[in-house]
C-alpha cells in the first residue's frame, strides 16, 4: 500500500486559527513553534510547514481576525527548529516575487546544512500592489509576469545550488587550497535576472532542498508540473481530489518527469471525538468559533465589496447587489470569488432554502473540517484518499496554536501505523528521503 505523507501546518494566517479559544497560545513565542514541531516529529510526520505573508491583511483600514497579528520570518524560525528536532523536515513559504535568487538560494542552502538535509521551500507569487508597497516603489509585478518570473527564479536558484558539486569542497594543508578551482562559479542571463559570480555555500545535503508550490489555477498547475516536488492542493472531496490528482500527474508526465516525482498534498483540517457524533459536535463548535459574528460580516464584505458593518450578522443577506469593481474592500487577500453577482445569487438561494441568516450562511459556504470523526474514522478517511489516488498525503492545519495537533498524534497516528501506511520510526535522514524523491537519503 502507498505510504501516507503527513505534514503539520503551523496555524496562524487567517480566521481558521481560533486565537480567542482559552486553550490558544501565542502565535510568535518560539515555544509555540517548538511544541507543534516536536509533536509532529513524535507522530513521525514528514515535515513541518510554516506559512508566511509579507503584509498583514486589512479590511476597511483595520487588521481583523481574518489575519493573525505577528508573522515572524519563516527561515529564522525554521533555523531555530533545526536545533530542537532531529528528523522532521522544515519547510517555509517564501515569496518569489519579492526576493532575489542569490540571497534566497544562500539562505535555503544554509538551512539545509544546519538541519542535515531537511529544508523545504514553498514557492508563492504575488501580483498584489498593496503587498508590493513594502518592497518597491510603484508597488508590484504585473499579474501576467508573476509566474514567468517565479519559473526563472526557481531555475536560477537551482543553478546556484548546482554550482557546487559534492566533491568540490576540498581542504589541502599542503597547497592551501580549500575548494576546487571552479567551485561555485555561476552566470545567469535571463529575462528577469542577470547575475554572475561565485556562490559561497557548498553543495547542500539534499542538493536541491524540497520545492513545494501552492496554486490551483491553470498557470499554477503547469508551474508545479514543471518545477515542484510537491503541490499544496485545496481540493477537499474524494472526487475533486481524484480529478486534480489525474490532471496534475498527467501534466508532470507531459513535462518529461515521472509522475511519482511530484507529491499531491491537500491542506486538511480535522475534528476528533470519542465517537463520530461527538466529533461532529466538536466540529460545529469549532466552526462557530472560526466564524464569529464580526468575521461573518467581514467575509460577506469580500463578496459584496461594500461596507456591511451596519448589518445584523444573524439577519438576512443584503438586498443590494455586490459592487463589481477592480478596487476591493480587502487589502492583501485574494478574492473569495471571481464572479460576485453569481455567488450572491447562489448564496441567496441557499439562504432562502435553508432559512439561514448571514452568519449561518457563511458557516455553511466557507471552509470546514475536512475529516470529522473518531480516530478510527479519520484514519480510515485519510487512508482512503491516499490509496484511491485522491492525494499522496495531507498538510494538516489544526485550529489551535500550539496544541491542536496533539489529539491527532495520540489518536490517529497509531492507527495509521497499525495499517502499515505510516512509518513507526524514521528510516531516512533527509526530507527528500522521507518523501521517496530522487536525491533523498
Buried (B, 14 or more C-beta within 10 A) or exposed (E): EEBBBBBBBBBBBBBBBBBEBEEBBBBBBBEBBBBBBBBBBBBBBBBBBBBBBBBBBBBEEEBBBBBBEEBBEBBEBBBBBBEEBEBBBBBBBBBBBBBEBBEBBBBBBBBBBBBBBBBBBBBBBBBBEBBBBEBEEEBBBEEEBBBBBBBBBBBBBBBBBEBBBEEBEEEEEEEEEEBEEEBBEBEBEBEBBEBEEEBEBBBBBBBBBBBBBBBBEEBBBBBBBBBBBBBBBEBBEBEBBBEBBEEBBEBBEEBEBEBEBBBBBBBBBBBBBEEBEBBBBBBBEBBBBBBBBBBBBBBBBBBBBBEBEEBEBEEBBBEEEBEEEEEBBBBBBEEBBEEBEEBBEEBBEBBEEEEBBBBBBBBBBBBBBBBBBBBEBBBBBBBEBBBBBBBBBBBBBBBBBBBBBBBBBBBBBBBBBEBEBBBEEBEBBBBBBBBBBEBBE
